[in-house]
Amino acid sequence: YYKLSFTPLLSTDGVKYFADKGQAYWLIGDISAIHLLKRRKYDFIAVTVKSSGGDVIAKYTDGNKYQFFKQEYTHSDLPDGEYKFFICNDVLMLASEY
């Protein structure tokens, strides 16, 4: 696990690689902030991030399709694609690492 200086979450190798290669520490910071606000209510958080043409939409669910938060960004340099993250036991991971 990695302890990123700006977040209380631990992160996995995959998240660190994503943040480094995609220059997306801003996104990891925002995911961490939402986690801090919602962790008392949700033990498990699923985050789906869709990026297309500089626009990014991040949807936060309880893992059972109940969406409790949505954030939209414009003018992002995040590579186009769909990315999935999970937060469980204060560890942020890629969905493939769960």
C-alpha positions as a printed NumPy array, in Angstrom:
array([[  0.   ,   0.   ,   0.   ],
       [  0.973,   3.62 ,  -0.524],
       [  0.238,   6.464,   1.843],
       [ -0.295,   9.485,  -0.363],
       [  0.518,  12.658,   1.557],
       [ -2.702,  14.489,   0.729],
       [ -5.19 ,  11.744,   1.631],
       [ -5.93 ,   9.641,   4.712],
       [ -6.641,   6.654,   2.471],
       [ -4.113,   4.007,   1.65 ],
       [ -3.85 ,   3.244,  -2.048],
       [ -2.756,   0.218,  -4.017],
       [ -0.075,  -0.121,  -6.68 ],
       [ -2.727,   0.218,  -9.38 ],
       [ -4.062,   3.512,  -8.012],
       [ -0.546,   4.929,  -7.665],
       [  0.223,   3.896, -11.263],
       [ -3.052,   5.447, -12.487],
       [ -2.342,   8.718, -10.66 ],
       [  1.248,   8.861, -11.934],
       [  0.59 ,   7.951, -15.565],
       [ -2.683,   9.84 , -15.927],
       [ -1.469,  12.83 , -13.925],
       [ -4.652,  12.362, -11.924],
       [ -3.687,  13.12 ,  -8.347],
       [ -6.446,  15.749,  -8.436],
       [ -8.997,  12.968,  -8.987],
       [ -7.568,  10.779,  -6.212],
       [ -7.756,  13.795,  -3.887],
       [-11.419,  14.367,  -4.758],
       [-12.26 ,  10.691,  -4.274],
       [-10.573,  10.853,  -0.868],
       [-12.556,  13.961,   0.096],
       [-15.897,  12.321,  -0.769],
       [-14.814,   9.25 ,   1.197],
       [-14.154,  11.427,   4.251],
       [-17.632,  12.924,   3.998],
       [-19.426,   9.606,   3.505],
       [-17.371,   6.944,   5.304],
       [-19.562,   6.894,   8.388],
       [-22.557,   6.016,   6.265],
       [-20.927,   3.693,   3.696],
       [-18.387,   0.968,   4.508],
       [-17.902,   0.299,   0.8  ],
       [-17.829,   2.921,  -1.949],
       [-17.67 ,   2.271,  -5.691],
       [-16.521,   5.099,  -7.96 ],
       [-17.016,   5.048, -11.725],
       [-15.135,   7.701, -13.672],
       [-15.89 ,   8.346, -17.351],
       [-13.626,  10.647, -19.334],
       [-14.314,  11.817, -22.875],
       [-12.958,  14.797, -24.771],
       [-11.8  ,  16.613, -21.643],
       [-15.07 ,  16.14 , -19.747],
       [-15.091,  13.831, -16.731],
       [-18.011,  12.471, -14.729],
       [-17.415,  10.659, -11.434],
       [-20.31 ,   8.725,  -9.904],
       [-20.198,   7.437,  -6.345],
       [-22.36 ,   4.498,  -5.297],
       [-22.74 ,   2.131,  -2.387],
       [-21.788,  -0.759,  -4.646],
       [-25.442,  -1.694,  -5.131],
       [-26.231,   0.973,  -7.714],
       [-27.476,   3.537,  -5.167],
       [-25.774,   6.734,  -6.368],
       [-25.217,   9.159,  -3.514],
       [-22.928,  11.66 ,  -5.237],
       [-21.948,  12.807,  -8.737],
       [-19.189,  15.207,  -9.721],
       [-18.587,  16.693, -13.179],
       [-15.349,  18.245, -14.399],
       [-14.587,  20.134, -17.588],
       [-11.286,  20.825, -19.318],
       [ -9.515,  17.788, -17.896],
       [ -6.45 ,  16.12 , -19.386],
       [ -7.433,  12.701, -18.026],
       [ -7.102,  10.129, -20.831],
       [-10.424,   9.082, -22.349],
       [-11.902,   5.924, -20.892],
       [-13.887,   4.443, -18.043],
       [-12.162,   3.781, -14.742],
       [-13.54 ,   1.999, -11.68 ],
       [-12.348,   2.299,  -8.121],
       [-13.44 ,   0.756,  -4.835],
       [-12.901,   2.005,  -1.304],
       [-13.032,  -0.667,   1.37 ],
       [-11.492,  -0.543,   4.862],
       [ -9.913,   2.837,   4.083],
       [ -8.036,   1.423,   1.073],
       [ -8.554,   2.906,  -2.394],
       [ -8.08 ,   0.322,  -5.138],
       [ -8.811,  -0.276,  -8.77 ],
       [-11.821,  -2.544,  -9.284],
       [ -9.493,  -5.152, -10.789],
       [ -7.525,  -5.257,  -7.51 ],
       [-10.534,  -6.059,  -5.335]])
